[in-house]
Amino acid sequence: MLQIIDVETPAGETLLDITAKVRDTITASGITAGLCTLVVPHTTAAITLNSAVDGATMADIRAELQRLVPKRVDFIHQYDTPADAAGHVKAVLVGQSITLVIEGGQLAISSSQSILFYEFDGPRSRRVQVKIIAG
């Protein structure tokens, strides 16, 4: 069964911690052991697993991606805006999916890890597809 997590993002580029929403989805599924795959079906958004314990970590991640792929007007593809074009490249670098282990009805991640939704071109109404497989 496919579940959807709705994510409303603010203007600009931001990282949002969606760990609690994913945990709630797993609990509601009743699955105690298996895999949880998260997919972001958008071209200017991404998902990753990293630390949200210290907000400076997320600020560093944002700053480094902005340094690596700045908004600029010389992208060959400019369907919408320079932010949109940069968002496409950043989404490829970060990735659109992650798969996590479920054990004992819980995510098998460390206490310092968080599931981070990365918005590159907000504000937007986004979705994260959640597929939980028992096993």
C-alpha positions in Angstrom: 0.0 0.0 0.0 1.3 3.4 -0.9 1.0 6.2 1.6 1.5 9.9 1.0 3.1 12.5 3.3 2.1 16.0 2.3 4.8 18.7 2.8 4.1 22.4 2.5 7.4 24.3 1.9 8.2 27.9 2.5 9.6 30.3 -0.1 13.1 29.6 -1.4 15.4 26.7 -0.5 15.0 24.8 2.8 15.6 21.6 4.6 12.7 20.2 6.5 12.9 17.4 9.1 10.0 14.9 8.2 11.2 12.1 10.5 8.2 12.3 12.8 5.8 12.1 9.9 7.6 9.0 8.6 7.5 7.4 12.0 3.8 8.0 12.3 3.2 6.5 8.9 5.2 3.4 9.9 3.3 3.1 13.2 -0.1 3.4 11.3 1.0 0.6 8.9 1.3 -1.9 11.7 4.4 -3.4 10.1 7.0 -4.4 12.7 9.8 -5.5 10.4 10.6 -4.7 6.8 11.7 -1.8 4.6 10.4 1.7 4.2 11.1 3.4 0.8 10.6 7.2 0.5 10.3 8.7 -2.9 10.1 12.4 -3.8 8.2 12.6 -7.2 9.4 16.2 -7.9 12.3 17.5 -10.0 13.2 20.4 -7.7 13.0 18.6 -4.4 15.0 15.7 -2.8 15.3 13.6 0.3 18.3 12.5 2.4 19.3 11.0 5.8 21.5 13.2 7.9 21.7 15.0 11.2 19.1 17.6 12.3 20.3 17.6 15.9 22.4 20.7 15.3 20.6 23.2 13.1 24.1 24.3 11.9 24.5 21.0 10.1 21.5 21.8 7.9 22.7 25.3 7.4 26.1 23.9 6.2 24.4 21.5 3.8 22.3 24.3 2.3 25.3 26.6 2.0 27.5 24.0 0.4 24.9 23.0 -2.2 24.3 26.7 -2.9 28.1 27.1 -3.4 28.3 24.1 -5.7 25.2 25.0 -7.7 24.4 28.7 -7.5 21.4 30.2 -9.0 22.6 31.7 -12.3 21.3 32.8 -15.6 23.7 30.9 -17.8 22.0 27.4 -17.4 21.2 26.1 -20.8 17.7 25.0 -19.6 15.7 27.9 -18.2 12.1 26.8 -18.5 11.0 28.8 -15.4 13.8 30.6 -13.5 17.5 30.3 -12.6 16.3 28.8 -9.2 14.3 26.2 -11.0 17.3 25.2 -13.2 19.6 25.1 -10.2 17.0 23.0 -8.3 17.1 20.4 -11.0 20.8 19.9 -10.7 20.7 19.9 -6.8 18.0 17.3 -6.8 20.1 15.0 -8.9 23.0 15.5 -6.5 21.0 14.8 -3.3 18.6 12.2 -4.8 14.9 11.4 -5.0 14.7 8.3 -2.8 16.0 6.5 0.3 15.2 3.1 1.7 15.3 2.5 5.5 15.0 -0.6 7.6 12.1 -1.1 10.0 12.8 -3.3 13.0 10.6 -3.7 16.1 8.0 -1.3 14.5 10.6 1.5 14.5 13.0 3.0 12.0 16.4 1.4 12.4 18.3 4.8 12.3 20.5 6.3 15.0 19.2 8.9 17.4 21.3 11.6 15.6 19.8 10.8 12.2 16.8 12.5 10.7 14.9 12.2 7.4 15.3 15.6 5.6 13.1 16.8 2.8 15.1 19.3 0.7 13.1 22.0 -1.2 15.0 23.8 -3.9 12.3 26.0 -5.4 9.6 26.8 -2.8 7.0 27.7 -1.8 5.3 24.5 -3.0 2.9 21.8 -2.0 5.0 18.6 -2.2 4.4 14.9 -1.6 6.6 12.1 -0.3 5.5 8.7 -1.4 6.0 6.0 1.3 6.1 2.4 0.5 6.4 0.0 3.4 7.2 -3.6 2.7 6.9 -6.3 5.4 9.7 -8.8 5.7 
